[in-house]
């Protein structure tokens, strides 16, 4: 694995052609988790991916699209179109210097703009693949194996608090428990600030979090993430083989 602590000579001697970019956020996570929660998670997850892939681990993109938390002091965000342009520049620079794949390890659900950005990049950059790997999405179908709450646990809830208890318990504060919470639809973040529709800025059930659950979900995210990458490569080989057959006909 390569990191920013390696030298020009190290990169020249390596045949590494995959880069992994952690994308987090700087935004409020209720009274009990730090504003850097998503970045902390993205960095650890990307590190594990890069180790498994023997890839180049890039520094985390810690400020992203968090406009739904803008009323909370401590939140810093990019507009969605700015984030798209930043990711485009990163992909183009990696391709220019000899890489042929970028894996974006995203840990913030509000970064919806990454999906269409990746779709466009894969059509526009020849011989270069950009992959969006959102740890929450790839593992979510199996959350029921670990968590008490699969639905309405969106932000600083059981999953994220468990993960922080596993990685950095010293960063977990007292939880302002919500009694009989009435959660609005997640899509309402298109219209309201999160702080307007949740009492303490979190959306879920952090009171049910444990460090053991955090350890289990991190392993699950890595397992499912690697499966997802393998499936993309499998289909890519099929597409390549089909193109070769058609060229011979």
C-alpha positions, 0 to 999 in steps of 0.5 A, a space after each residue: 500500500 502506498 500513502 502520502 508518506 511515500 516518496 517519488 522514488 517509491 511511486 516510480 518503483 511500484 506498479 500500483 494502479 489503484 487509488 482509494 479516496 476516503 470521502 467524509 464530512 464535517 457536520 454536526 452529529 448530535 451532542 454525542 459524536 464529533 463533527 468529524 465522525 464521517 471523516 474518521 469512519 471514511 479514513 479507517 474504511 479506506 485504509 482497510 480497502 487500500 491494504 486489501 487492494 495494495 492501493 494508493 491511499 489518498 488523504 481524506 476529503 473531509 469537507 463535502 456536501 453537508 448543506 442539510 446541516 448548515 444551521 449547526 455551528 461547526 458544520 462546514 460544507 461544499 455545494 454539491 456542484 463544487 464537490 463534483 468538480 473536485 472529484 473530477 479533478 482528482 480522477 483526471 490527475 490520477 489518470 494523467 499520472 498513470 493510475 487506471 482506477 479510483 475507488 471513492 470510499 464515501 461515508 456521508 449519505 448527503 454526498 448524492 452528487 457523487 453518483 452522477 459524477 461517477 457515471 459521467 467520469 466512466 464515460 468521459 475518461 478513457 481507460 480509467 474507471 471510477 467506482 463509488 463504494 458507499 460502505 453503508 449501501 453495500 452492507 445495509 442489506 445485512 444490517 439486520 444481522 447486527 442491529 436492532 434498528 435497520 429503518 430510521 437509523 440514518 445519522 449518528 444513530 445505532 450504527 454510527 455510534 457503535 462504529 465510533 464506540 469500536 474505533 474511538 470510544 473516547 469521542 462518544 459523549 452522553 446521549 440526549 435520548 429521544 422518547 418516542 421519536 417521530 421521524 420524518 421521511 429521509 427525503 425531507 432533508 431536501 426541504 429542511 435542515 436536520 436540526 429543524 426536524 430532529 431534537 438533538 441533530 441525530 436521527 436514529 437510536 444511539 442508545 442501542 449502540 455497542 462497541 461489539 456491533 461497531 466491530 462487526 459492521 466494520 468487518 461486514 462493510 469491508 467484506 461486502 465492499 470487496 465483493 462489490 469491487 470483485 463483481 465489477 471486475 467480473 462484469 468488466 471482463 465479460 464486457 471485454 470478452 464480448 467486445 473481442 468476439 465482436 471485433 473478430 466477427 
